[in-house]
């Protein structure tokens, strides 16, 4: 059995093709890169619409299969950017209808975790799930993921991107901040670290980092301090 999966939650429109043994037959993507600032949902959706058919064609060629060899269509139904998600959902539904195969909506976060569990053979791991829009501590109990702790305000990835925009760094912010942190020469500047039970908060850390930057502390040192505090 061959399953074709469609990803369109944010800045990437991707198609993966796998068989039921977990073998990856194709992995093709087109990435929307904003000229400045963060991801613009409408522009991301327009990008996905423009590239969907091209990505599909390349994925089928990479897998060396034809349309009629696909037995099912899966797609990311959330969480994500609504306009971008809509493009993927409509494309998936149209494809499933034309091929006469089942359609399955997938939770984007759970898919990340299940993929890692499948390839690592991990049995009931405690998961620290970090992404642009999510920061959670979770594990699988009775076939459902239970959240033990999460961010109380903004996600770690969003916090890094917001700081990057303040510092006029291009998207995505995380890799740029990491590169700058490696260049820091004068050590760590103390920043607020907010933990409430099993929950976290990052807005205070973001505000304090912006203040350091406005006080003339080098971007490299602020990046290092921000990264070390957030990841500790």
C-alpha positions, 0 to 999 in steps of 0.5 A: 500500500502506498500513501501520499501525504500533503503538508501545507501548515506554514511556509512549506508545501511538501509531498511525501510518499511512503509505503506501509513498511515506512519506506520513504519513496519520495520527499519533495517540497517548495519553501516560501521565503518572505522578503522581510519579517515573518510568514505572511499567511496570504502570501504563503497560501498563494505560494502553495497554490502556485507550486502544488502541481509541480511538487506533486509531479516531482514526488510521483517521478521521484517515487517512480509511480503513477497516480493509480498506484496511490492507495490513500491521501493524507494531509495536515489539517492543523494546527497551522496557518488557516489560509495555507492549511486550506490550500493543502486540504482542498488539494488533498480532497481534489486528489483523493476524489479524482483517484477514488481513494480514502482521505485522512486528515492528520494532526500536524503535531502528533504526526511529528511525534509519531514519525519520531517514534516510528523511526527510533522505535521509542516506546512511550517516550516523554516528548518535548515538542518545540516548533514555531507555534507550539511548546509542549511537554507530552506523552502518550497515555491510553492512545491519547497524548496528554500534555503535562506542561506548555507555554503560557504565552508564546511558543519558543519558535515564535519568540525567536522569530519575534526577536529576529524581526526586532533585530532585522534578521531574516526569517527563520530567526532560530538559525540566525540567532544560533550563528550569532550566539557562536560569535559572542565574546563577552559572556552571558547577560542575565535574563528572566527565566520563567517556569510555573510548575510544568509550564513555561513563559517566554514573553518576559524573556523576549522583552528583556532581550529587546531591552538589552539590545536597545541598551547597546549590548551587541547582537551577538551577546544578546543572541547568546544570552537569549538562546542559553536562557530559553534552552536551559 
